[in-house]
């Protein structure tokens, strides 16, 4: 029976780097009998279109059957198919999703992060990508996460499921790509001369005063868009230590949030046999007042198309 390896994330667990590798090396994978299909992906690096289609699927519909038939036709001659998108987490009707993959052995692969580590990264992503304006503590307290329930839903519809810990020290060769290839049962070396090596992190989390800039931007009521998102990523990439290095969380706040979600960290102990508590004391503050005006000036110079001024940011900061 053909096997579908369905990689569902979670969010902020190296998904962009992994998907970039799979897309860039889809030809080499085909030569090895492994399909990274274009069905539900098009020219995108990940299968976000398929995931969005299956969020609220209609199994009896013509579109459902056509897309299912398209995947079946494309996978002819292949025993292993890899499909990847963190957007599969949004699928509400997993029985219908299982119906879509009824012709395959469905193996679900998912990576989890330590809860505070995840919340920090997810918060930075949300601020960057939306008009989120809450402070981190409010966001963390109001975000409802349940690793147990998430796992149980997917385990119920998968033929097999594998859970893995996302932390550099826990990954094969400290690398998400190597780790995914191993846990997926693929006897492939990333260093094989057929493979293109991935670039640096294509989706870094913004931090420090770059994160604070976007919070001020959101609080002023400006709209977020894809162009701004990419620009912030570029700024973070060019100054990683200052703008893409997370943000400071004091020990009391860290302890309170971890206690609030202690069941999630216990899940990691139970399923991954490890729990690594990262220290956030040495991360750049948000805001870092000693360099704030200088940093805001630097950031604004990277986005001349925006009409926002330093005085607006300064007035909002004062509030």
N, C-alpha and C positions, 0 to 999 in steps of 0.2 A: 504493500500500500504506500502511495506517495506520502511524503512527510512535509507538512508546513511548519516551519519554525516561526512563530509569531512573537516578535519582540515588541513589547508594549511599554517600554520605559523602565521605571517611572520617569516623570519629568526631572530634568537637571541631574541626569546620571550618565552623562557622556553620550547622549543620543545623537546630537548633531555630528560629533566626530565619527561615531560608528556609521551613521547613515551616509555621511560623506564618503567614507571608505567603501562601503558596499556599492554605492552608485558609481564611484570612480573605477571600481574594479569589477563591474558587472560582466564585462567581456571575459576577463580571466576566470571569473567564477563559472561562467557558461562552459568554458573549455574544460572545467573540472567536473561538469555535470551538476552544477548548483545554479538555480535560477533566482535572480533578484528581479522579479517581473515588473514590467511597465504597467500592467493592469492595476488600476487604482492609484497610479503614481504619475503617469505621463512623463514629463521631463523633470519633475521634482526629484529630490534626492530621497525622499521618504514617501510612504504610502498614506499620506494625510487625506487624500481624496477618498480612498477606500474607507478609511476610518470614519470620515465625516458621513459618507454614504450609509455606513452601518450603525451610526448613532441611533437612528430611528428607522430601521429597515422595514420594508413591507415584503415579506418572503414570497407572497403570491403575485407580486407585481412583475411586469414585463422587464423593467429595468434590473430588478434583482436577478432574474434568471439569465438575462443577457450578460451581465457582468460576471456572474458565476461561470457561464459558458466560456466567456472570454479568457478567464484565468485557466480553465481546464484546457482550452486549446493552446494557450501560450506555454503551459507546463508539460505538453506532450514531449516525451523523451527525457524528462527530468524526474529524478526520484526525490530530490530535496529542493524545497522552495523556501526562500527567506522573505518575510514580509515584516516591515518595521515602521511603526509610528506610535509615539506616545499618546496620540489623540484617540487610540483605541480605548483608553481609560474612560472616555466619555460615553462609551456605548452602554445604553440602558437595557437593551434586550439582548442579553448574551446567548439566549437560546436561538435567536434568529441568526446571530453571528456564527454560532456553531453549525446551524443549518447551511450557511454559506460555505463553510469548510467541511461539509459532510462527506466529501469524497476523499478526505485526507486524514492521516494521523496528525492531530493538532497538538503540537508541543509549544507551550507558552513559556517565554523567558522574560523575567522581570528582575530589575535591580532596585534595591531600597537603600536609602541613606539614613544615617542616624538622624533622629527627628529634628534636633535643633540645627544641625548642618543642613538638612533639607529645607527647613522653614526659612533660614537666612537666604539661601539661594533662590527659593521660590518667591520670596518677598521682593528681592532685587529684580527678578525677572518680571514680576507683575507691575512694579513701579515703572520699569523701563518700557513695558509693552502696552500699558493702559494708563488711565487717569487716576490710578490708586494714589491716595494722599494720606492715608492713615500712617501713624508711626508704627514701627516694627512690633512693639509689644501688643498694641491693639490688634494688629493683623494676626499675630501668632495666637492670641487668646480667642479670637473669633473664627479662626479657620478650623474646621472640623476634619480631622484625619483619623482613619481607623485602618491600620495595616492589616489587622486580622480579617475584617469584613471584606476588604479589597481582595485579599488572597482567597478567601472562601468562595467568593463569586466566580473567580476565574478557575479555581480548582474544580468546581462543579461542572464546568463545560469542557475542560481540556482533557485530552487523553493522557497527557503528562504535563507537568509544570515544574520549572526549576526556579528557585529563589536565590538571589545572590546579593552580596553586600557590596555597595559602591563606596569604596575608599581605596586610594592608591595602593596602600599596603596590602589590601585584600585581593587585588586583581592580578591575574597572570602577567608576569613581567611588568607589573604596575601600569598596565595598559588596558583600556576598555576593549579595544579591538582584539588583542590577543585573547583576552578573557572570554569574550563572546564566542570567538571561534572554537575555543576549547569546550565551553559549557554547552555549545550547540552540537558537540560531537563531530566537528569538522576537522579532518586531519590535514590542516593547511598551516603553512608558516607565512606570517605577514612579510617576512624578509625575502620571500621567494621573488626572484627577479621579474616575475610577471606582474607583480603588484605595484601600484602607485602608492607612494607613501603619503599619508594625510598631512595636511597643513596644521598649523597650530590651532588651538581651540577656536572654532568658528562662531561660537556663541558664548563668549565670556560673560559672567555675571558682573554687572557694574557695582562699584562700591565707593566708599569714602565720600569725597565731596562731589564726585560725578553723580552718585546716587542722590545726594542731597540736592544737587542742581535739579534733577528730574522731579523730585518731590516738590520743590518750589515752583517749578514749571507747571506741575499738575494742579497745585493749589491756586495758581493764578488763573486757572480755567482754560489754558491753552490745550488744543487738541493734539493727541498723539497720532503718529502715522508711521508707516513702514520706513520712510526715508529717515526720520529722526531716530527710529530704533537702530537702523544700520549705522548712522552717524555716531551714536553713543557707543556702539560696539567697536567702531573704529578707534574712537578716543581711548576706550578701555584697553584695546589691544596694543596701542602705541605707548601706553604708560601703565603697564600691568600692576606694578607695585603700588602705585598711588590710586589708581582708579578701577582696578579689577581684582582687588584683593579682599573682597568681603567688607565687613564693617565690624567695629568693636561692639561686643556685648558683655556687660559686666557680669560678674560671677553670680550675683543674686538673681538677676533676670534670667540668666542661663539655667540656674537651678530650678526656678519657678516654672519655666516653660517645659523643661524636661519632666518635672513632676506632673504637670498637667497632662502630658502625653506619655507617661511612663509605660503604659500598655504597649505602645508602638515599639519602644526600645526593647521591651521584653520579647516582643515578636522576633526581633532580630537575633536576640540571644537564642531563642528556641529554634529558629529556622536556619540561622547562619553560623551559630556557635561563636559569635563574637560581637563586641560592642566597643567602638572606639569613640571616646568623648573628646572632641576637638576643643581646644582652648581658643577663645576669641579675643583675649586680652591684648594681643599685639597687632590686631587688625586696625586699619585706619578708622578714626572716628567719623561719625556721620551726624553733625558736621565736625570737621577739624578746623576750629576757629582760627588757629594761628596762620593757616594758609588759605582761608576761605576766599577772601577777595581776589587773591592772586589766581586761585584755581578757577573761580567763576569767570574771570577775565579770559583765562586760557581756553576754557570750554566754549565760551561765546565766539572766540576767534575761529573755532572749527566749524561754526554753523552760521556763515554770513547771510544765508537766505532767511534766517529768522529775525523778526523785528524786535524781539525781546531785548531789553536793555539791562545793564547791570543795576541801575537804580531801581527798576521794578523788583529784581531779585532781592536787593538789599532791603527794600520796604517790606516785602513779604517776610523776609527773615526776621525783621524787627517785630512783626506781629507775633 
